[in-house]
Amino acid sequence: MKKWLKWAFLVLFVSAGAWASIIAPQATLSMLPEVETTSLKQYKYRELVRGAGLIYNIEERCFLTAAVREKDINAVKIGQPAELYGAAIGDGEYKAVVLEIADFARQTEVYGVTETVVDVVLEVVNHKEFIRSGYTAEVIIEVGEPRDLLLIPYEVINQDERGEYTLVLAGNTALRRELITGLELAEGAELLAGVREGDELIINPEQFAENMLVKSKS
């Protein structure tokens, strides 16, 4: 009888240990700070040049003479596509094409600051009758070939004395990754090196330490 009790207690002891080994890590995991994550984004980028000027009509054709800053003019070429915007011409999409580029620069004043600009003549290819001569308009000229970028969201980027970095969620650990970024766009920064597609990037990395144990909020 005593031998049977001894084996029964041994089985209970082993079972309790096994359950503890399962429950304890789960209890620890529930106590870890939560992190939100996001990922890299694919983005189709094309270099743009902006200008502004006056619309004028000749017979049934519509043109815009736009002032382009001297720092941008070398990228502008005849035949490049463009889009027009303006308060008076409504919300439609108005396509244009570069026809002429002045061979001289001029000075103009913008908000009290003198700038050097070059005039670019564009023809509006889908104008409407209500677009009258003398209206002002802004133009965006597409000066580069489209290319695919990987963008890293600004909310996952932090910087310290070692440079730009982000934190990647690997299992339950926040791992530091050094970043090299390029263009800064409204949607995020161009990623040149540091992380890969599919990595879980921790939002607000400044709130967490390198190699800190964390868990995903999702």
C-alpha positions in Angstrom: 0.0 0.0 0.0 2.8 2.4 0.9 4.6 1.6 -2.3 1.5 2.5 -4.3 1.1 5.8 -2.4 4.8 6.6 -3.1 4.2 6.1 -6.9 1.0 8.1 -6.8 2.7 11.1 -5.1 5.6 10.8 -7.7 3.2 11.0 -10.6 1.4 14.0 -9.1 4.7 15.7 -8.5 5.9 15.2 -12.1 2.5 16.3 -13.5 2.5 19.5 -11.3 6.0 20.3 -12.6 5.0 19.8 -16.2 2.0 22.1 -15.8 4.1 24.7 -14.0 6.6 24.6 -16.9 3.7 25.4 -19.3 1.8 27.9 -17.2 4.8 29.9 -16.0 6.1 31.1 -19.4 2.5 31.9 -20.4 2.1 34.0 -17.2 5.4 35.7 -18.0 4.3 36.4 -21.6 1.1 38.1 -20.4 3.1 40.5 -18.4 5.3 41.7 -21.3 4.8 45.2 -22.7 2.8 45.3 -25.9 4.1 46.8 -29.1 2.3 47.8 -32.3 4.0 46.9 -35.6 3.9 47.8 -39.2 5.8 46.9 -42.4 7.6 48.4 -45.4 5.5 49.8 -48.2 5.9 49.6 -51.9 5.7 53.0 -53.6 5.8 54.1 -57.2 8.0 57.3 -57.4 8.5 59.8 -60.1 10.5 63.0 -59.8 8.4 66.1 -60.2 9.0 69.8 -60.9 6.5 72.4 -59.9 5.7 75.8 -61.4 3.0 78.4 -61.6 1.8 81.0 -64.1 -1.0 82.4 -66.3 -3.3 80.6 -68.7 -4.0 82.0 -72.1 -6.1 80.8 -75.1 -5.3 81.1 -78.8 -8.2 80.2 -81.0 -9.3 76.8 -79.6 -6.0 75.9 -77.9 -5.1 76.5 -74.3 -1.6 77.3 -72.9 0.1 78.0 -69.7 3.3 79.9 -69.1 4.7 78.7 -65.9 7.7 80.0 -63.9 10.0 77.2 -62.8 12.8 77.8 -60.3 16.3 77.8 -61.7 17.4 74.9 -59.5 14.8 72.7 -61.3 14.9 73.8 -64.9 17.6 71.5 -66.1 15.3 68.5 -65.4 12.6 69.9 -67.7 12.5 68.8 -71.3 10.2 69.4 -74.2 7.5 66.7 -74.5 7.3 65.9 -70.8 3.8 65.3 -69.4 2.3 67.5 -66.7 -0.9 68.2 -64.7 -2.6 71.6 -64.0 -4.3 72.7 -60.8 -6.0 75.9 -59.9 -8.9 77.4 -57.9 -10.6 78.8 -61.0 -10.3 75.6 -63.2 -12.1 73.3 -60.7 -11.2 69.8 -59.4 -10.8 68.1 -62.8 -7.6 66.5 -64.0 -6.1 68.7 -66.7 -3.3 67.2 -68.7 -0.6 69.2 -70.4 2.7 68.8 -72.2 5.8 70.9 -72.3 6.1 72.9 -75.6 8.8 75.5 -75.0 11.5 76.4 -72.5 12.8 80.0 -72.5 16.5 80.4 -73.2 16.9 83.1 -70.6 16.1 83.5 -66.9 14.3 86.3 -65.1 13.8 87.7 -61.6 10.5 87.5 -59.8 9.3 88.2 -56.3 7.5 85.5 -54.4 6.1 86.4 -50.9 8.7 89.2 -50.7 11.6 87.1 -51.8 13.3 87.6 -55.1 13.8 84.3 -57.1 15.4 83.4 -60.4 13.0 81.5 -62.7 12.7 80.3 -66.2 9.4 80.4 -68.2 8.1 77.1 -69.5 5.2 77.0 -72.0 2.8 74.1 -71.8 -0.3 73.2 -73.8 -3.3 71.9 -72.0 -4.5 68.9 -74.0 -7.9 68.4 -72.4 -9.0 72.0 -71.6 -12.6 73.1 -71.1 -14.2 76.2 -72.5 -14.6 77.8 -69.1 -10.8 77.9 -68.6 -10.3 81.5 -69.5 -7.3 83.5 -70.4 -5.8 85.2 -67.4 -6.6 82.4 -64.9 -3.7 81.4 -62.7 -2.7 77.8 -62.4 -0.1 75.5 -60.8 1.6 72.8 -62.8 3.4 69.6 -61.9 5.8 68.4 -64.6 6.8 64.7 -64.6 10.5 64.9 -65.3 11.8 61.5 -64.3 11.0 57.8 -65.2 8.8 56.0 -62.7 10.7 53.7 -60.3 9.7 51.5 -57.4 10.8 52.4 -53.9 10.5 50.7 -50.5 9.3 53.2 -48.0 9.8 52.9 -44.2 7.1 54.8 -42.2 8.4 57.7 -40.1 6.8 56.3 -36.9 9.2 53.4 -36.8 12.4 55.5 -37.3 14.4 56.8 -34.3 17.8 58.4 -34.1 20.5 58.5 -31.4 24.3 59.0 -31.3 24.8 55.8 -33.3 22.5 57.0 -36.1 19.1 56.2 -37.5 17.6 52.9 -36.5 14.4 50.9 -36.0 13.4 48.0 -33.8 12.3 44.7 -35.4 10.0 42.2 -33.5 11.7 38.8 -33.6 9.6 36.4 -31.6 9.3 38.3 -28.3 12.4 40.3 -28.6 12.9 43.9 -29.9 16.1 43.8 -32.1 17.8 46.9 -33.2 18.5 47.4 -36.9 20.6 50.3 -38.3 19.0 52.2 -41.2 20.2 53.9 -44.3 17.5 56.1 -45.8 17.3 58.3 -48.9 14.4 60.4 -50.2 12.0 61.9 -47.7 8.5 61.8 -49.0 5.1 62.5 -47.3 4.4 58.8 -47.1 7.7 57.8 -45.5 11.4 57.7 -46.1 13.1 55.7 -48.9 14.8 52.6 -47.5 18.2 51.9 -48.8 19.4 49.3 -46.3 18.7 48.0 -42.8 15.5 45.8 -42.8 13.8 43.5 -45.2 10.3 43.2 -46.6 8.2 41.1 -44.2 10.0 42.4 -41.1 7.7 43.5 -38.3 8.7 47.0 -37.5 7.9 48.4 -34.0 6.0 51.7 -33.9 7.5 54.3 -31.7 10.8 52.5 -31.1 12.0 55.2 -28.7 9.7 53.8 -26.1 11.4 50.4 -26.0 15.0 49.2 -25.4 17.2 47.2 -27.6 16.8 43.4 -26.9 13.8 44.1 -24.6 11.2 41.3 -24.2 7.9 42.4 -25.7 4.8 41.0 -27.3 2.7 42.0 -30.3 -0.5 43.8 -29.6 -2.2 42.1 -32.5 
